[in-house]
Amino acid sequence: MRALFLSLLLVASPAFALNEGLQCVPYARALSGVTIYGDAHSWWGQAEGKYARGNAPEVGAVLAFPPHGKMRLGHVAAVRRILDDRTIIISHANWSTIGGVRGHIEEDVRAVDVSEANDWSRVRVWYTPNEALGSTEWPVHGFIYPKQRRSEADARKAVAMLLKDRTVPTLPASAAPVRMAELAAPAIKSAALKTGFGLSGDLLKDIDRKAAKETKATPAPAKPVRLASVEKLIAKLPKS
């Protein structure tokens, strides 16, 4: 029953942070069907001769990160959608620290190619606590392509099986599941995409600004009708 609930939750909440105390490797493996084990930093080397690799994003592929800075074991994420030649939507685990807690599953978040050559060698990734793209430019090995793209139903089933026996960690009140920005439109609509990607400070600020605007706007409350205005309208009605 719990596995079914989690499966439905993951389907119904496309931009949701769910804490399961989960590492990135088993989650990426479940979504992609790429059957590589071991720390994330070893995936790129292990994939050689077993899976095709490249620097072009494809839905269902695994985005592989080498160790960088404090991320000593590397990272892997599953590509869910491609928005444009600079922007993809990924799902991954154990990336953002939310409420001081790691291990969250983050679904449908943005990753943007910020490499000079548009070769996906460096990316910036959505960071939930800031509700914006993170400022760090992360080096990337590239993409590992599964032999056969896993269907959405099979991916969800694999994730449900992964989570079915897990005990959800006790979270502080400040670390409740976080609703992230809905990603309905590409972040970049610039002529720079046609002429090459200039990494000016203004352009990076523009990426952040547009990503931040993706949070759903709170509807303005209905303007109350003044009673006096209503009475005046009634007075003007023809007498029957």
C-alpha positions in Angstrom: 0.0 0.0 0.0 2.8 2.4 0.9 4.6 1.7 -2.4 1.3 2.4 -4.3 0.9 5.7 -2.3 4.5 6.8 -3.1 4.0 5.9 -6.8 0.9 8.0 -7.0 2.6 10.8 -5.2 5.5 10.9 -7.6 3.1 10.9 -10.5 0.8 13.6 -9.1 3.5 16.0 -7.9 5.8 16.7 -10.9 7.9 19.3 -9.1 8.1 17.9 -5.6 10.9 17.4 -3.0 10.3 14.2 -1.0 12.7 13.2 1.7 13.5 9.5 1.6 17.1 9.6 2.8 18.1 8.4 -0.6 21.4 8.5 -2.5 21.5 9.6 -6.2 22.7 6.3 -7.6 19.8 4.0 -6.9 17.3 6.6 -7.9 19.0 7.4 -11.2 19.3 3.6 -11.9 15.6 3.1 -11.2 14.4 5.9 -13.5 16.8 5.2 -16.4 17.3 1.4 -16.3 21.1 1.9 -16.6 22.3 -1.0 -14.5 25.6 0.4 -13.1 26.5 0.1 -9.5 29.0 1.8 -7.3 29.6 5.5 -6.5 28.4 8.1 -9.0 31.9 9.2 -9.9 32.6 5.7 -11.3 29.6 5.5 -13.6 31.2 7.2 -16.6 34.2 4.8 -16.6 32.0 1.8 -15.9 29.8 2.7 -18.8 32.6 2.5 -21.4 32.0 -0.5 -23.6 28.7 -1.3 -22.0 26.6 1.8 -22.8 26.8 4.5 -25.4 28.1 7.8 -24.0 28.1 11.3 -25.4 27.6 15.0 -24.8 24.1 15.4 -26.3 21.1 15.1 -23.9 18.4 12.5 -24.6 15.3 11.7 -22.6 16.0 8.7 -20.4 19.8 9.2 -20.3 21.9 9.6 -17.2 23.7 12.9 -16.7 27.0 12.0 -15.0 29.0 14.4 -12.8 32.6 13.9 -11.6 33.7 14.9 -8.1 33.9 18.7 -7.7 34.4 20.8 -4.6 32.6 19.3 -1.6 30.8 16.8 -3.9 33.5 14.1 -3.5 31.6 11.1 -4.9 30.2 12.7 -8.0 26.5 12.7 -8.9 24.1 11.1 -11.4 20.7 12.4 -12.5 18.0 11.2 -15.0 17.0 13.3 -18.0 13.2 13.7 -18.1 12.6 16.3 -20.8 14.6 18.6 -23.2 13.3 22.2 -23.4 15.9 23.6 -25.7 19.6 23.2 -26.7 20.7 24.7 -23.4 18.0 23.5 -21.0 16.9 20.1 -19.7 14.6 18.9 -17.0 16.1 16.3 -14.7 15.0 14.2 -11.7 17.6 13.3 -9.1 18.1 12.5 -5.4 20.4 13.9 -2.7 21.2 17.2 -4.3 19.6 20.1 -2.4 19.9 20.5 1.4 16.4 21.3 2.5 15.8 22.3 6.1 19.3 21.1 6.9 18.5 17.6 5.6 19.8 15.8 2.5 18.5 12.8 0.7 15.5 14.4 -1.0 14.1 13.2 -4.3 13.7 16.3 -6.5 11.5 15.8 -9.6 11.4 17.8 -12.7 14.0 20.5 -11.9 16.1 22.5 -14.4 19.7 22.1 -15.5 21.2 24.6 -17.8 24.3 24.1 -20.0 26.7 27.0 -19.3 29.7 25.7 -21.3 31.3 28.1 -23.8 31.1 25.4 -26.6 27.5 24.3 -25.8 28.8 20.8 -25.2 27.2 20.2 -21.8 30.6 20.1 -20.1 29.5 22.5 -17.4 26.0 23.0 -16.0 24.1 24.9 -13.4 21.3 23.1 -11.5 18.2 24.2 -9.7 18.7 24.5 -6.0 15.5 24.2 -4.1 16.3 26.3 -0.9 17.0 29.3 -3.1 14.1 28.7 -5.5 16.6 29.4 -8.4 19.4 27.9 -10.3 22.4 27.4 -8.1 25.4 29.7 -8.7 28.0 26.9 -9.0 29.0 25.8 -12.5 29.4 22.0 -12.2 31.7 20.1 -14.5 30.0 17.2 -16.3 31.4 14.0 -17.8 28.4 13.7 -20.3 25.4 11.5 -20.8 25.1 7.7 -20.5 22.4 6.4 -22.8 20.4 3.3 -21.8 20.2 0.4 -24.3 16.5 0.9 -24.3 14.6 3.9 -22.9 12.6 2.8 -19.9 8.9 3.6 -20.2 7.3 6.0 -17.7 5.3 3.2 -16.2 8.3 1.0 -15.8 10.3 3.9 -14.3 7.6 4.6 -11.8 7.3 1.0 -10.9 11.0 0.7 -10.3 11.0 3.8 -8.1 8.0 2.5 -6.1 9.9 -0.8 -5.5 13.0 1.2 -4.5 11.0 3.1 -1.9 8.6 0.4 -0.6 10.6 -0.8 2.3 12.3 2.5 3.2 11.7 4.2 6.6 11.0 7.9 6.0 13.4 9.9 8.2 12.0 12.1 10.9 12.3 15.7 9.7 12.4 18.9 11.6 9.3 21.1 11.1 11.2 23.4 8.8 12.0 20.5 6.4 8.5 19.6 5.3 8.3 18.6 1.6 8.9 21.7 -0.5 6.9 22.6 -3.6 9.3 23.8 -6.3 8.9 26.0 -9.3 6.6 24.6 -12.1 8.7 24.4 -15.3 6.2 25.1 -18.1 8.4 27.1 -20.4 12.1 27.3 -21.4 14.2 29.6 -19.2 16.1 31.1 -22.1 14.5 32.9 -25.1 17.5 34.8 -26.2 19.0 35.5 -29.6 22.3 34.3 -28.0 21.1 30.8 -28.5 21.3 31.3 -32.3 24.7 33.0 -32.3 26.5 31.2 -29.5 26.1 31.4 -25.8 27.9 34.4 -24.3 28.3 33.9 -20.6 28.0 37.5 -19.5 27.0 38.4 -16.0 23.8 39.9 -17.3 22.8 36.6 -19.1 23.4 34.5 -16.0 21.3 37.0 -14.0 18.6 36.7 -16.7 18.6 32.9 -16.2 18.2 33.3 -12.5 15.4 35.9 -12.9 13.4 33.9 -15.3 13.8 30.7 -13.2 12.6 32.5 -10.1 9.5 33.8 -12.0 8.4 30.2 -12.6 7.1 29.9 -9.1 3.3 30.1 -9.3 2.0 33.5 -8.7 -0.5 33.8 -5.9 -3.9 34.9 -7.3 -4.9 38.4 -6.3 -7.9 38.4 -3.9 -11.1 39.4 -5.4 -11.8 43.1 -5.0 -14.6 43.5 -2.5 -17.8 45.2 -3.8 -18.7 48.2 -1.7 -22.3 48.0 -0.3 -23.0 51.6 -1.2 -22.3 50.9 -4.9 -24.7 47.9 -4.8 -27.5 50.0 -3.3 -27.1 52.7 -5.9 -27.4 50.1 -8.7 -30.6 48.7 -7.1 -32.0 52.2 -6.8 -31.6 52.7 -10.6 -33.5 49.6 -11.5 -37.0 50.2 -13.0 -39.8 49.7 -10.6 -42.1 46.8 -11.5 
